[in-house]
């Protein structure tokens, strides 16, 4: 897989630790309403629990964050609209949208994304009691083998019949929820 570019240069623009947030989907009267947005095996999906990992060497030193089973995120760089996983792993894990529209994230210790993928276009709007995570074209969940995988809506393609658009509601979190999120 060719790398389009490396995201390590953006890591200096990460927000403060208090700016972690969790996400739930909002689509009334649907099977995805109020499901948490989670990470595992390199993909972002609705429902279930997050797939996380903390190495024994870090765990034995008491360095693994408490894990609730839900995924936390951070705005990476507000000026360019990047999104980062709420993980403590050195080098971080970055969110991107692949050429098919699937929302994915990088392996631990690497900011490399596939050629043609995009990482920009994300923003968070904070309201009085909750916020909203936005991607420039919107977000949708598509049912694939009983898992609702998250996709970025492509402005030049209609939403498939097997997919549902949704609002991504955010809630503030105080710390990361994983050492790293799994990619395999």
VMD Tcl script that builds the backbone (N, CA, C; Angstrom):
set m [mol new atoms 552]
animate dup $m
set s [atomselect $m all]
$s set {name element resname resid chain x y z} {
  {N N UNK 1 A 0.844 -1.164 0.000}
  {CA C UNK 1 A 0.000 0.000 0.000}
  {C C UNK 1 A 0.898 1.238 0.000}
  {N N UNK 2 A 0.709 2.110 -0.951}
  {CA C UNK 2 A 1.494 3.330 -1.024}
  {C C UNK 2 A 0.972 4.356 -0.032}
  {N N UNK 3 A 1.868 5.128 0.517}
  {CA C UNK 3 A 1.475 6.177 1.443}
  {C C UNK 3 A 1.347 7.491 0.688}
  {N N UNK 4 A 0.248 8.178 0.897}
  {CA C UNK 4 A 0.070 9.473 0.261}
  {C C UNK 4 A 0.940 10.510 0.959}
  {N N UNK 5 A 0.940 10.472 2.264}
  {CA C UNK 5 A 1.802 11.350 3.039}
  {C C UNK 5 A 1.752 10.911 4.490}
  {N N UNK 6 A 2.588 11.503 5.308}
  {CA C UNK 6 A 2.644 11.150 6.715}
  {C C UNK 6 A 2.020 12.263 7.544}
  {N N UNK 7 A 1.274 11.883 8.563}
  {CA C UNK 7 A 0.547 12.831 9.383}
  {C C UNK 7 A 1.321 13.297 10.603}
  {N N UNK 8 A 2.514 12.804 10.806}
  {CA C UNK 8 A 3.252 13.133 12.014}
  {C C UNK 8 A 3.421 14.632 12.193}
  {N N UNK 9 A 3.510 15.390 11.127}
  {CA C UNK 9 A 3.682 16.833 11.229}
  {C C UNK 9 A 2.477 17.496 11.885}
  {N N UNK 10 A 1.319 16.858 11.840}
  {CA C UNK 10 A 0.116 17.440 12.421}
  {C C UNK 10 A 0.009 17.207 13.916}
  {N N UNK 11 A 0.785 16.279 14.460}
  {CA C UNK 11 A 0.617 15.909 15.859}
  {C C UNK 11 A 0.869 17.061 16.810}
  {N N UNK 12 A 1.613 18.068 16.426}
  {CA C UNK 12 A 1.841 19.221 17.270}
  {C C UNK 12 A 0.602 20.075 17.446}
  {N N UNK 13 A -0.448 19.816 16.695}
  {CA C UNK 13 A -1.660 20.625 16.767}
  {C C UNK 13 A -2.778 19.944 17.551}
  {N N UNK 14 A -2.463 18.885 18.283}
  {CA C UNK 14 A -3.487 18.193 19.044}
  {C C UNK 14 A -4.032 19.082 20.150}
  {N N UNK 15 A -5.311 18.902 20.465}
  {CA C UNK 15 A -5.942 19.717 21.497}
  {C C UNK 15 A -5.603 19.155 22.866}
  {N N UNK 16 A -5.949 19.884 23.911}
  {CA C UNK 16 A -5.641 19.489 25.278}
  {C C UNK 16 A -6.391 18.228 25.672}
  {N N UNK 17 A -5.884 17.555 26.723}
  {CA C UNK 17 A -6.436 16.279 27.158}
  {C C UNK 17 A -7.916 16.361 27.512}
  {N N UNK 18 A -8.409 17.486 27.969}
  {CA C UNK 18 A -9.804 17.619 28.329}
  {C C UNK 18 A -10.742 17.669 27.142}
  {N N UNK 19 A -10.216 17.664 25.921}
  {CA C UNK 19 A -11.031 17.793 24.733}
  {C C UNK 19 A -11.355 16.463 24.061}
  {N N UNK 20 A -11.167 15.362 24.762}
  {CA C UNK 20 A -11.589 14.065 24.238}
  {C C UNK 20 A -13.108 14.048 24.184}
  {N N UNK 21 A -13.657 13.289 23.247}
  {CA C UNK 21 A -15.113 13.159 23.194}
  {C C UNK 21 A -15.501 11.789 22.668}
  {N N UNK 22 A -16.642 11.310 23.146}
  {CA C UNK 22 A -17.266 10.099 22.633}
  {C C UNK 22 A -18.352 10.506 21.657}
  {N N UNK 23 A -18.827 9.548 20.855}
  {CA C UNK 23 A -19.828 9.846 19.828}
  {C C UNK 23 A -20.917 8.778 19.855}
  {N N UNK 24 A -22.172 9.217 19.726}
  {CA C UNK 24 A -23.292 8.298 19.493}
  {C C UNK 24 A -24.042 8.771 18.256}
  {N N UNK 25 A -24.685 7.830 17.590}
  {CA C UNK 25 A -25.446 8.156 16.375}
  {C C UNK 25 A -26.861 8.581 16.753}
  {N N UNK 26 A -27.415 9.480 15.952}
  {CA C UNK 26 A -28.794 9.922 16.149}
  {C C UNK 26 A -29.530 9.802 14.816}
  {N N UNK 27 A -30.451 8.867 14.771}
  {CA C UNK 27 A -31.332 8.678 13.607}
  {C C UNK 27 A -32.590 8.018 14.149}
  {N N UNK 28 A -33.581 8.834 14.513}
  {CA C UNK 28 A -34.799 8.353 15.160}
  {C C UNK 28 A -35.459 7.235 14.376}
  {N N UNK 29 A -36.101 6.329 15.121}
  {CA C UNK 29 A -36.872 5.222 14.550}
  {C C UNK 29 A -36.056 4.382 13.577}
  {N N UNK 30 A -34.788 4.152 13.911}
  {CA C UNK 30 A -33.933 3.325 13.052}
  {C C UNK 30 A -33.113 2.372 13.927}
  {N N UNK 31 A -32.533 1.335 13.337}
  {CA C UNK 31 A -31.721 0.401 14.124}
  {C C UNK 31 A -30.383 0.982 14.586}
  {N N UNK 32 A -30.018 2.177 14.111}
  {CA C UNK 32 A -28.744 2.767 14.525}
  {C C UNK 32 A -28.918 3.888 15.546}
  {N N UNK 33 A -30.141 4.192 15.941}
  {CA C UNK 33 A -30.383 5.315 16.846}
  {C C UNK 33 A -29.714 5.085 18.201}
  {N N UNK 34 A -28.909 6.052 18.621}
  {CA C UNK 34 A -28.212 6.093 19.904}
  {C C UNK 34 A -27.188 4.976 20.099}
  {N N UNK 35 A -26.593 4.500 19.008}
  {CA C UNK 35 A -25.507 3.530 19.125}
  {C C UNK 35 A -24.172 4.267 19.251}
  {N N UNK 36 A -23.259 3.769 20.109}
  {CA C UNK 36 A -21.943 4.404 20.208}
  {C C UNK 36 A -21.123 4.169 18.944}
  {N N UNK 37 A -20.313 5.161 18.585}
  {CA C UNK 37 A -19.402 5.021 17.445}
  {C C UNK 37 A -18.096 4.461 17.993}
  {N N UNK 38 A -17.731 3.266 17.539}
  {CA C UNK 38 A -16.584 2.551 18.071}
  {C C UNK 38 A -15.564 2.210 17.005}
  {N N UNK 39 A -14.408 1.735 17.482}
  {CA C UNK 39 A -13.290 1.409 16.597}
  {C C UNK 39 A -12.824 -0.017 16.849}
  {N N UNK 40 A -12.410 -0.665 15.774}
  {CA C UNK 40 A -11.829 -1.998 15.872}
  {C C UNK 40 A -11.456 -2.505 14.501}
  {N N UNK 41 A -10.368 -3.238 14.446}
  {CA C UNK 41 A -9.887 -3.843 13.193}
  {C C UNK 41 A -9.695 -2.792 12.093}
  {N N UNK 42 A -9.331 -1.570 12.493}
  {CA C UNK 42 A -9.038 -0.530 11.521}
  {C C UNK 42 A -10.241 0.206 10.970}
  {N N UNK 43 A -11.447 -0.123 11.443}
  {CA C UNK 43 A -12.672 0.498 10.937}
  {C C UNK 43 A -13.426 1.195 12.064}
  {N N UNK 44 A -14.275 2.131 11.690}
  {CA C UNK 44 A -15.182 2.786 12.626}
  {C C UNK 44 A -16.576 2.229 12.353}
  {N N UNK 45 A -17.290 1.854 13.405}
  {CA C UNK 45 A -18.606 1.243 13.268}
  {C C UNK 45 A -19.508 1.710 14.398}
  {N N UNK 46 A -20.814 1.453 14.262}
  {CA C UNK 46 A -21.789 1.805 15.283}
  {C C UNK 46 A -22.165 0.572 16.075}
  {N N UNK 47 A -22.270 0.728 17.391}
  {CA C UNK 47 A -22.646 -0.364 18.278}
  {C C UNK 47 A -21.436 -1.139 18.769}
  {N N UNK 48 A -21.727 -2.199 19.504}
  {CA C UNK 48 A -20.666 -3.057 20.002}
  {C C UNK 48 A -19.748 -2.336 20.980}
  {N N UNK 49 A -18.540 -2.851 21.086}
  {CA C UNK 49 A -17.530 -2.244 21.952}
  {C C UNK 49 A -16.254 -2.026 21.148}
  {N N UNK 50 A -15.430 -1.142 21.657}
  {CA C UNK 50 A -14.147 -0.857 21.004}
  {C C UNK 50 A -13.186 -2.017 21.188}
  {N N UNK 51 A -12.378 -2.279 20.165}
  {CA C UNK 51 A -11.305 -3.274 20.250}
  {C C UNK 51 A -10.022 -2.532 20.570}
  {N N UNK 52 A -9.500 -2.760 21.772}
  {CA C UNK 52 A -8.316 -2.042 22.215}
  {C C UNK 52 A -7.214 -3.010 22.608}
  {N N UNK 53 A -6.009 -2.468 22.763}
  {CA C UNK 53 A -4.847 -3.264 23.147}
  {C C UNK 53 A -3.930 -2.400 23.992}
  {N N UNK 54 A -3.339 -3.010 25.011}
  {CA C UNK 54 A -2.300 -2.357 25.799}
  {C C UNK 54 A -1.219 -3.405 26.057}
  {N N UNK 55 A 0.035 -3.127 25.670}
  {CA C UNK 55 A 1.090 -4.121 25.826}
  {C C UNK 55 A 1.366 -4.445 27.297}
  {N N UNK 56 A 1.794 -5.675 27.549}
  {CA C UNK 56 A 2.096 -6.118 28.912}
  {C C UNK 56 A 3.102 -5.201 29.603}
  {N N UNK 57 A 4.091 -4.724 28.861}
  {CA C UNK 57 A 5.113 -3.862 29.460}
  {C C UNK 57 A 4.510 -2.551 29.974}
  {N N UNK 58 A 3.510 -2.042 29.287}
  {CA C UNK 58 A 2.841 -0.814 29.717}
  {C C UNK 58 A 1.884 -1.127 30.869}
  {N N UNK 59 A 1.165 -2.248 30.767}
  {CA C UNK 59 A 0.218 -2.645 31.806}
  {C C UNK 59 A 0.933 -2.901 33.133}
  {N N UNK 60 A 2.078 -3.579 33.092}
  {CA C UNK 60 A 2.797 -3.888 34.334}
  {C C UNK 60 A 3.319 -2.638 35.025}
  {N N UNK 61 A 3.499 -1.564 34.279}
  {CA C UNK 61 A 3.941 -0.295 34.851}
  {C C UNK 61 A 2.760 0.598 35.227}
  {N N UNK 62 A 1.529 0.075 35.067}
  {CA C UNK 62 A 0.332 0.840 35.405}
  {C C UNK 62 A 0.001 1.934 34.408}
  {N N UNK 63 A 0.475 1.784 33.154}
  {CA C UNK 63 A 0.308 2.832 32.162}
  {C C UNK 63 A -0.885 2.699 31.248}
  {N N UNK 64 A -1.696 1.662 31.391}
  {CA C UNK 64 A -2.858 1.513 30.515}
  {C C UNK 64 A -4.004 2.380 31.030}
  {N N UNK 65 A -4.625 3.147 30.158}
  {CA C UNK 65 A -5.768 3.955 30.612}
  {C C UNK 65 A -6.948 3.052 30.953}
  {N N UNK 66 A -7.836 3.523 31.832}
  {CA C UNK 66 A -9.042 2.727 32.103}
  {C C UNK 66 A -9.880 2.651 30.831}
  {N N UNK 67 A -10.363 1.478 30.496}
  {CA C UNK 67 A -11.106 1.278 29.258}
  {C C UNK 67 A -12.567 0.990 29.566}
  {N N UNK 68 A -13.460 1.758 28.952}
  {CA C UNK 68 A -14.894 1.571 29.151}
  {C C UNK 68 A -15.513 0.737 28.029}
  {N N UNK 69 A -14.743 0.473 26.982}
  {CA C UNK 69 A -15.278 -0.255 25.842}
  {C C UNK 69 A -15.838 0.655 24.772}
  {N N UNK 70 A -15.778 1.967 24.991}
  {CA C UNK 70 A -16.221 2.920 23.983}
  {C C UNK 70 A -15.033 3.720 23.476}
  {N N UNK 71 A -15.142 4.215 22.257}
  {CA C UNK 71 A -14.054 4.916 21.590}
  {C C UNK 71 A -14.128 6.413 21.852}
  {N N UNK 72 A -12.976 6.996 22.133}
  {CA C UNK 72 A -12.868 8.448 22.262}
  {C C UNK 72 A -12.088 9.003 21.083}
  {N N UNK 73 A -12.366 10.242 20.743}
  {CA C UNK 73 A -11.717 10.938 19.642}
  {C C UNK 73 A -11.221 12.294 20.121}
  {N N UNK 74 A -10.406 12.941 19.292}
  {CA C UNK 74 A -9.937 14.310 19.484}
  {C C UNK 74 A -9.951 15.008 18.134}
  {N N UNK 75 A -10.182 16.312 18.136}
  {CA C UNK 75 A -9.941 17.084 16.923}
  {C C UNK 75 A -8.428 17.195 16.807}
  {N N UNK 76 A -7.869 16.783 15.670}
  {CA C UNK 76 A -6.424 16.822 15.497}
  {C C UNK 76 A -5.918 18.212 15.188}
  {N N UNK 77 A -6.452 18.817 14.155}
  {CA C UNK 77 A -6.053 20.147 13.733}
  {C C UNK 77 A -7.322 20.839 13.232}
  {N N UNK 78 A -7.840 21.767 14.014}
  {CA C UNK 78 A -9.105 22.421 13.663}
  {C C UNK 78 A -9.009 23.200 12.359}
  {N N UNK 79 A -7.844 23.754 12.064}
  {CA C UNK 79 A -7.686 24.554 10.845}
  {C C UNK 79 A -7.849 23.717 9.583}
  {N N UNK 80 A -7.351 22.482 9.606}
  {CA C UNK 80 A -7.460 21.615 8.424}
  {C C UNK 80 A -8.568 20.577 8.573}
  {N N UNK 81 A -9.144 20.457 9.775}
  {CA C UNK 81 A -10.254 19.536 9.977}
  {C C UNK 81 A -9.854 18.086 10.043}
  {N N UNK 82 A -8.865 17.764 10.887}
  {CA C UNK 82 A -8.466 16.368 11.048}
  {C C UNK 82 A -9.036 15.813 12.344}
  {N N UNK 83 A -9.156 14.498 12.406}
  {CA C UNK 83 A -9.702 13.789 13.554}
  {C C UNK 83 A -8.694 12.731 13.980}
  {N N UNK 84 A -8.525 12.576 15.297}
  {CA C UNK 84 A -7.538 11.666 15.863}
  {C C UNK 84 A -8.241 10.729 16.841}
  {N N UNK 85 A -7.765 9.498 16.926}
  {CA C UNK 85 A -8.285 8.545 17.906}
  {C C UNK 85 A -7.835 8.968 19.298}
  {N N UNK 86 A -8.667 8.742 20.313}
  {CA C UNK 86 A -8.308 9.047 21.698}
  {C C UNK 86 A -7.478 7.920 22.281}
  {N N UNK 87 A -6.261 7.756 21.776}
  {CA C UNK 87 A -5.353 6.689 22.212}
  {C C UNK 87 A -4.056 7.305 22.707}
  {N N UNK 88 A -3.414 6.624 23.665}
  {CA C UNK 88 A -2.163 7.124 24.236}
  {C C UNK 88 A -0.915 6.653 23.499}
  {N N UNK 89 A -1.040 5.745 22.582}
  {CA C UNK 89 A 0.116 5.151 21.919}
  {C C UNK 89 A 1.001 6.233 21.300}
  {N N UNK 90 A 2.328 6.140 21.500}
  {CA C UNK 90 A 3.223 7.134 20.872}
  {C C UNK 90 A 3.034 7.156 19.353}
  {N N UNK 91 A 2.966 8.329 18.797}
  {CA C UNK 91 A 2.732 8.476 17.357}
  {C C UNK 91 A 1.266 8.601 17.020}
  {N N UNK 92 A 0.392 8.230 17.937}
  {CA C UNK 92 A -1.045 8.384 17.761}
  {C C UNK 92 A -1.662 7.481 16.708}
  {N N UNK 93 A -2.947 7.654 16.501}
  {CA C UNK 93 A -3.708 6.967 15.464}
  {C C UNK 93 A -4.651 7.990 14.853}
  {N N UNK 94 A -4.612 8.122 13.540}
  {CA C UNK 94 A -5.321 9.171 12.823}
  {C C UNK 94 A -6.493 8.605 12.026}
  {N N UNK 95 A -7.583 9.345 11.975}
  {CA C UNK 95 A -8.776 8.937 11.239}
  {C C UNK 95 A -8.659 9.432 9.803}
  {N N UNK 96 A -9.080 8.593 8.855}
  {CA C UNK 96 A -9.111 8.985 7.450}
  {C C UNK 96 A -10.304 8.332 6.768}
  {N N UNK 97 A -10.646 8.820 5.603}
  {CA C UNK 97 A -11.714 8.232 4.792}
  {C C UNK 97 A -11.068 7.710 3.522}
  {N N UNK 98 A -11.230 6.391 3.289}
  {CA C UNK 98 A -10.577 5.788 2.124}
  {C C UNK 98 A -11.316 6.136 0.835}
  {N N UNK 99 A -10.797 5.678 -0.274}
  {CA C UNK 99 A -11.359 6.050 -1.581}
  {C C UNK 99 A -12.770 5.506 -1.806}
  {N N UNK 100 A -13.202 4.524 -1.006}
  {CA C UNK 100 A -14.572 3.998 -1.093}
  {C C UNK 100 A -15.512 4.708 -0.126}
  {N N UNK 101 A -14.960 5.624 0.697}
  {CA C UNK 101 A -15.770 6.357 1.656}
  {C C UNK 101 A -15.758 5.790 3.062}
  {N N UNK 102 A -15.133 4.625 3.275}
  {CA C UNK 102 A -15.105 4.003 4.600}
  {C C UNK 102 A -14.263 4.833 5.565}
  {N N UNK 103 A -14.786 5.043 6.771}
  {CA C UNK 103 A -14.041 5.750 7.807}
  {C C UNK 103 A -13.159 4.732 8.512}
  {N N UNK 104 A -11.850 4.982 8.469}
  {CA C UNK 104 A -10.855 4.070 9.024}
  {C C UNK 104 A -9.849 4.849 9.854}
  {N N UNK 105 A -8.883 4.142 10.444}
  {CA C UNK 105 A -7.832 4.816 11.201}
  {C C UNK 105 A -6.517 4.078 11.009}
  {N N UNK 106 A -5.435 4.805 11.273}
  {CA C UNK 106 A -4.098 4.267 11.023}
  {C C UNK 106 A -3.681 3.264 12.087}
  {N N UNK 107 A -2.685 2.459 11.743}
  {CA C UNK 107 A -2.090 1.554 12.723}
  {C C UNK 107 A -1.342 2.393 13.755}
  {N N UNK 108 A -1.097 1.804 14.904}
  {CA C UNK 108 A -0.383 2.504 15.968}
  {C C UNK 108 A 1.025 2.875 15.515}
  {N N UNK 109 A 1.522 3.974 16.002}
  {CA C UNK 109 A 2.880 4.478 15.734}
  {C C UNK 109 A 3.075 4.967 14.303}
  {N N UNK 110 A 2.006 5.120 13.525}
  {CA C UNK 110 A 2.172 5.510 12.129}
  {C C UNK 110 A 1.082 6.488 11.718}
  {N N UNK 111 A 1.468 7.519 11.014}
  {CA C UNK 111 A 0.499 8.457 10.472}
  {C C UNK 111 A 0.275 8.251 8.993}
  {N N UNK 112 A 0.715 7.115 8.469}
  {CA C UNK 112 A 0.621 6.862 7.042}
  {C C UNK 112 A -0.794 6.434 6.665}
  {N N UNK 113 A -1.347 7.099 5.642}
  {CA C UNK 113 A -2.667 6.731 5.136}
  {C C UNK 113 A -2.535 6.278 3.682}
  {N N UNK 114 A -3.492 5.485 3.196}
  {CA C UNK 114 A -3.411 4.995 1.818}
  {C C UNK 114 A -3.501 6.130 0.788}
  {N N UNK 115 A -2.894 5.911 -0.339}
  {CA C UNK 115 A -2.959 6.874 -1.436}
  {C C UNK 115 A -4.418 7.100 -1.828}
  {N N UNK 116 A -4.790 8.356 -2.004}
  {CA C UNK 116 A -6.145 8.716 -2.404}
  {C C UNK 116 A -7.100 8.935 -1.240}
  {N N UNK 117 A -6.706 8.535 -0.028}
  {CA C UNK 117 A -7.560 8.738 1.140}
  {C C UNK 117 A -7.501 10.198 1.580}
  {N N UNK 118 A -8.503 10.622 2.333}
  {CA C UNK 118 A -8.519 11.993 2.854}
  {C C UNK 118 A -8.692 11.966 4.359}
  {N N UNK 119 A -8.075 12.891 5.027}
  {CA C UNK 119 A -8.235 12.998 6.475}
  {C C UNK 119 A -8.883 14.309 6.884}
  {N N UNK 120 A -9.075 15.220 5.957}
  {CA C UNK 120 A -9.607 16.543 6.293}
  {C C UNK 120 A -11.116 16.605 6.103}
  {N N UNK 121 A -11.709 17.676 6.617}
  {CA C UNK 121 A -13.142 17.889 6.463}
  {C C UNK 121 A -13.934 17.655 7.730}
  {N N UNK 122 A -13.263 17.321 8.843}
  {CA C UNK 122 A -13.931 17.067 10.115}
  {C C UNK 122 A -14.071 18.357 10.914}
  {N N UNK 123 A -15.149 18.465 11.682}
  {CA C UNK 123 A -15.320 19.578 12.622}
  {C C UNK 123 A -16.239 19.122 13.750}
  {N N UNK 124 A -16.129 19.807 14.875}
  {CA C UNK 124 A -17.012 19.557 16.012}
  {C C UNK 124 A -17.659 20.879 16.390}
  {N N UNK 125 A -18.987 20.861 16.504}
  {CA C UNK 125 A -19.751 22.019 16.926}
  {C C UNK 125 A -20.286 21.711 18.317}
  {N N UNK 126 A -19.995 22.559 19.294}
  {CA C UNK 126 A -20.445 22.321 20.666}
  {C C UNK 126 A -21.740 23.056 20.937}
  {N N UNK 127 A -22.749 22.335 21.440}
  {CA C UNK 127 A -24.017 22.933 21.831}
  {C C UNK 127 A -24.100 23.057 23.343}
  {N N UNK 128 A -25.275 23.398 23.849}
  {CA C UNK 128 A -25.452 23.599 25.286}
  {C C UNK 128 A -25.274 22.304 26.080}
  {N N UNK 129 A -25.810 21.190 25.606}
  {CA C UNK 129 A -25.710 19.942 26.366}
  {C C UNK 129 A -24.933 18.845 25.646}
  {N N UNK 130 A -24.720 18.981 24.363}
  {CA C UNK 130 A -23.927 18.021 23.602}
  {C C UNK 130 A -23.403 18.710 22.361}
  {N N UNK 131 A -22.466 18.063 21.703}
  {CA C UNK 131 A -21.927 18.608 20.468}
  {C C UNK 131 A -22.275 17.726 19.292}
  {N N UNK 132 A -21.772 18.111 18.120}
  {CA C UNK 132 A -21.989 17.328 16.906}
  {C C UNK 132 A -20.669 17.200 16.156}
  {N N UNK 133 A -20.310 15.976 15.806}
  {CA C UNK 133 A -19.160 15.714 14.948}
  {C C UNK 133 A -19.666 15.743 13.518}
  {N N UNK 134 A -18.996 16.501 12.675}
  {CA C UNK 134 A -19.409 16.638 11.281}
  {C C UNK 134 A -18.263 16.262 10.352}
  {N N UNK 135 A -18.599 15.686 9.234}
  {CA C UNK 135 A -17.655 15.532 8.130}
  {C C UNK 135 A -18.280 16.257 6.952}
  {N N UNK 136 A -17.466 16.847 6.109}
  {CA C UNK 136 A -17.938 17.772 5.070}
  {C C UNK 136 A -19.122 17.272 4.258}
  {N N UNK 137 A -19.197 15.993 3.939}
  {CA C UNK 137 A -20.309 15.468 3.153}
  {C C UNK 137 A -21.395 14.825 3.985}
  {N N UNK 138 A -21.172 14.706 5.291}
  {CA C UNK 138 A -22.094 14.007 6.180}
  {C C UNK 138 A -21.597 12.595 6.454}
  {N N UNK 139 A -22.285 11.904 7.348}
  {CA C UNK 139 A -21.913 10.535 7.716}
  {C C UNK 139 A -23.092 9.602 7.480}
  {N N UNK 140 A -22.773 8.365 7.144}
  {CA C UNK 140 A -23.795 7.339 6.994}
  {C C UNK 140 A -23.247 6.027 7.552}
  {N N UNK 141 A -24.150 5.142 7.925}
  {CA C UNK 141 A -23.790 3.807 8.391}
  {C C UNK 141 A -24.386 2.800 7.420}
  {N N UNK 142 A -23.573 1.836 7.019}
  {CA C UNK 142 A -24.009 0.814 6.066}
  {C C UNK 142 A -23.907 -0.550 6.723}
  {N N UNK 143 A -24.986 -1.313 6.626}
  {CA C UNK 143 A -25.043 -2.625 7.253}
  {C C UNK 143 A -24.309 -3.638 6.386}
  {N N UNK 144 A -23.223 -4.174 6.934}
  {CA C UNK 144 A -22.429 -5.202 6.260}
  {C C UNK 144 A -22.298 -6.376 7.212}
  {N N UNK 145 A -22.976 -7.461 6.936}
  {CA C UNK 145 A -22.938 -8.654 7.785}
  {C C UNK 145 A -23.287 -8.326 9.236}
  {N N UNK 146 A -24.367 -7.574 9.423}
  {CA C UNK 146 A -24.901 -7.200 10.732}
  {C C UNK 146 A -24.002 -6.275 11.544}
  {N N UNK 147 A -23.100 -5.587 10.892}
  {CA C UNK 147 A -22.308 -4.537 11.526}
  {C C UNK 147 A -22.548 -3.254 10.748}
  {N N UNK 148 A -22.815 -2.168 11.459}
  {CA C UNK 148 A -23.076 -0.866 10.843}
  {C C UNK 148 A -21.776 -0.088 10.739}
  {N N UNK 149 A -21.080 -0.217 9.614}
  {CA C UNK 149 A -19.824 0.491 9.383}
  {C C UNK 149 A -20.106 1.933 8.972}
  {N N UNK 150 A -19.237 2.851 9.433}
  {CA C UNK 150 A -19.420 4.274 9.170}
  {C C UNK 150 A -18.674 4.670 7.901}
  {N N UNK 151 A -19.344 5.474 7.078}
  {CA C UNK 151 A -18.796 5.995 5.823}
  {C C UNK 151 A -18.995 7.502 5.776}
  {N N UNK 152 A -18.123 8.179 5.073}
  {CA C UNK 152 A -18.327 9.571 4.750}
  {C C UNK 152 A -19.202 9.646 3.509}
  {N N UNK 153 A -20.241 10.480 3.544}
  {CA C UNK 153 A -21.112 10.633 2.382}
  {C C UNK 153 A -20.334 11.386 1.307}
  {N N UNK 154 A -20.252 10.800 0.131}
  {CA C UNK 154 A -19.560 11.417 -1.000}
  {C C UNK 154 A -20.552 12.297 -1.746}
  {N N UNK 155 A -20.184 13.535 -1.976}
  {CA C UNK 155 A -21.118 14.491 -2.577}
  {C C UNK 155 A -21.520 14.130 -4.000}
  {N N UNK 156 A -20.724 13.314 -4.673}
  {CA C UNK 156 A -21.037 12.958 -6.059}
  {C C UNK 156 A -21.721 11.595 -6.197}
  {N N UNK 157 A -22.109 10.982 -5.072}
  {CA C UNK 157 A -22.759 9.662 -5.106}
  {C C UNK 157 A -23.989 9.671 -4.213}
  {N N UNK 158 A -25.067 9.005 -4.644}
  {CA C UNK 158 A -26.253 8.916 -3.788}
  {C C UNK 158 A -25.986 7.963 -2.613}
  {N N UNK 159 A -26.751 8.122 -1.538}
  {CA C UNK 159 A -26.648 7.216 -0.393}
  {C C UNK 159 A -27.280 5.886 -0.794}
  {N N UNK 160 A -26.544 4.772 -0.688}
  {CA C UNK 160 A -27.104 3.462 -1.066}
  {C C UNK 160 A -28.310 3.086 -0.200}
  {N N UNK 161 A -29.193 2.240 -0.738}
  {CA C UNK 161 A -30.393 1.818 -0.022}
  {C C UNK 161 A -30.075 1.073 1.271}
  {N N UNK 162 A -28.919 0.450 1.361}
  {CA C UNK 162 A -28.545 -0.321 2.554}
  {C C UNK 162 A -27.868 0.548 3.615}
  {N N UNK 163 A -27.846 1.851 3.400}
  {CA C UNK 163 A -27.166 2.768 4.320}
  {C C UNK 163 A -28.147 3.791 4.886}
  {N N UNK 164 A -27.823 4.307 6.072}
  {CA C UNK 164 A -28.626 5.335 6.728}
  {C C UNK 164 A -27.728 6.496 7.122}
  {N N UNK 165 A -28.106 7.708 6.740}
  {CA C UNK 165 A -27.366 8.879 7.208}
  {C C UNK 165 A -27.716 9.096 8.681}
  {N N UNK 166 A -26.829 9.750 9.409}
  {CA C UNK 166 A -27.087 10.000 10.823}
  {C C UNK 166 A -26.328 11.231 11.295}
  {N N UNK 167 A -26.782 11.788 12.420}
  {CA C UNK 167 A -26.060 12.844 13.115}
  {C C UNK 167 A -25.167 12.169 14.137}
  {N N UNK 168 A -23.958 12.678 14.310}
  {CA C UNK 168 A -22.991 12.127 15.262}
  {C C UNK 168 A -22.917 13.067 16.462}
  {N N UNK 169 A -23.580 12.684 17.558}
  {CA C UNK 169 A -23.634 13.515 18.753}
  {C C UNK 169 A -22.426 13.227 19.638}
  {N N UNK 170 A -21.791 14.280 20.157}
  {CA C UNK 170 A -20.595 14.112 20.971}
  {C C UNK 170 A -20.882 14.405 22.440}
  {N N UNK 171 A -20.127 13.734 23.297}
  {CA C UNK 171 A -20.154 14.016 24.732}
  {C C UNK 171 A -18.718 14.137 25.207}
  {N N UNK 172 A -18.452 15.123 26.028}
  {CA C UNK 172 A -17.091 15.365 26.499}
  {C C UNK 172 A -16.599 14.212 27.370}
  {N N UNK 173 A -15.343 13.871 27.192}
  {CA C UNK 173 A -14.661 12.859 28.003}
  {C C UNK 173 A -13.419 13.522 28.582}
  {N N UNK 174 A -12.885 12.972 29.660}
  {CA C UNK 174 A -11.760 13.624 30.326}
  {C C UNK 174 A -10.408 13.002 30.014}
  {N N UNK 175 A -10.403 11.818 29.399}
  {CA C UNK 175 A -9.130 11.149 29.135}
  {C C UNK 175 A -9.275 10.155 27.990}
  {N N UNK 176 A -8.159 9.681 27.451}
  {CA C UNK 176 A -8.254 8.672 26.399}
  {C C UNK 176 A -8.840 7.386 26.963}
  {N N UNK 177 A -9.422 6.577 26.100}
  {CA C UNK 177 A -10.064 5.346 26.544}
  {C C UNK 177 A -9.298 4.111 26.099}
  {N N UNK 178 A -8.099 4.297 25.551}
  {CA C UNK 178 A -7.333 3.146 25.079}
  {C C UNK 178 A -5.855 3.499 24.981}
  {N N UNK 179 A -5.032 2.496 25.100}
  {CA C UNK 179 A -3.614 2.665 24.762}
  {C C UNK 179 A -3.530 2.743 23.247}
  {N N UNK 180 A -4.182 1.783 22.577}
  {CA C UNK 180 A -4.322 1.832 21.127}
  {C C UNK 180 A -5.555 1.060 20.722}
  {N N UNK 181 A -6.082 1.387 19.551}
  {CA C UNK 181 A -7.207 0.677 18.952}
  {C C UNK 181 A -6.649 -0.315 17.949}
  {N N UNK 182 A -7.214 -1.514 17.912}
  {CA C UNK 182 A -6.658 -2.573 17.065}
  {C C UNK 182 A -6.918 -2.302 15.590}
  {N N UNK 183 A -6.036 -2.851 14.756}
  {CA C UNK 183 A -6.200 -2.718 13.304}
  {C C UNK 183 A -6.188 -4.066 12.620}
  {N N UNK 184 A -6.115 -5.131 13.357}
  {CA C UNK 184 A -6.138 -6.475 12.744}
  {C C UNK 184 A -7.006 -7.413 13.528}
}
mol reanalyze $m
mol bondsrecalc $m
mol representation Tube
mol addrep $m
